[in-house]
Amino acid sequence: MKPSVLSRLRGSVTIVVRGEHLERLINELAKEGIEIWNVRALPERKMEMNVQLNDYFSLRPLLKRTGCRMSVKRRAGMPFIMLRLWRRKIFIVGFALFIAIIFALSSLVWDIEVQGNEKIPTEDVLMAAREEGIYPFQWIFRMQKQDKLSAELTRKLPGTSWVGVSRSGTRITIQVVEATRPKEQSLHSPSHLISSSDAIITNIYAERGQPEVKKHERVRKGQVLIAGIQGNSYVVAKGEIKGIVWHEYNIEVPLVRKQNVYTGEKKVRGYLYFGKTAVQITGYGSVQFAQFQTLSELDPLTWRSWKLPIGWMSEKLLETTEIQLKLSAKQAKEDGIERALRDIYAKHGVESKIVSQKILHEKSDNGKVYMKVLFEVEQDIAEELPIVHEQGE
């Protein structure tokens, strides 16, 4: 006979009965209506069987009547499980309290990030958000709907065209889109546009002022290109002038380059973190690496789409070593010229155009390549020069 699910919930006991009259005991159990199952004969006049917990306490008179004895081998069922849990009630209460704390922490606002603001101070945005109930340690369920928060913040923050509010876990992100305002024209003193270096003019366009040079004309540094004079008055000269400029670079490139690479050896440390506090759990011991690089990786607990402010942090210490890379003379030349080009673009703008380049001198000595390179660059050569005139002119 197999027990029902209800019988298992009520509890059962596995007993071992021994005696000379085991068959008589089975008959007595049947007369009394006591259910038994998993009956199995054992050596030395023993028998194993399962009985319900309620019937277990009715066995003693039958055992005494038949001259048998019993011992309990195993207990199973809900009553015994509850008894074991009750003995560990402190652990159960602690675990339930831990779950409750985690749920409470995940229901709070922990961080507020403001993005997109350039002219509006972050403090003003946070103050307006606090008035609408957005602040650290606020209950998330007490906050208004995001579309309503967005409308209220847009109304309270002058100079914004739209303010968006979004939530990712316990973080609130406030995205500010500032209203576009026409640029205020700053007051300038009358000025000329002069050449910033010796050059050959390739293009000149005068929007305001009097052009003083022409295309293909050679000019000197400091020479007036567009005069700040219009009619009988002084103006702020404005225009675009491009010209061919010569840049000479002395380049020095080593033929052996040092570089750090990973060896493959590593040491891993594990931390349990709560917010900004981390407690090391694994990976104790000193680091045996002479050189290493540290990489950290966070694995937060998640609930649905929320990232909780608690989780596991892995810290990998990767051993590095320094190797030497040998360059050919051709590779060293290309590397040196590339560095010079990057310098030109950084100083004179990415709109500059390299017209030509010529190596004037080249040699290899003491493990290095030395070069003198002349670049012809078409670039903007205009710069302002204030007009100083006597009062009353």
Disulfide bonds with the S-S distance in Angstrom:
none
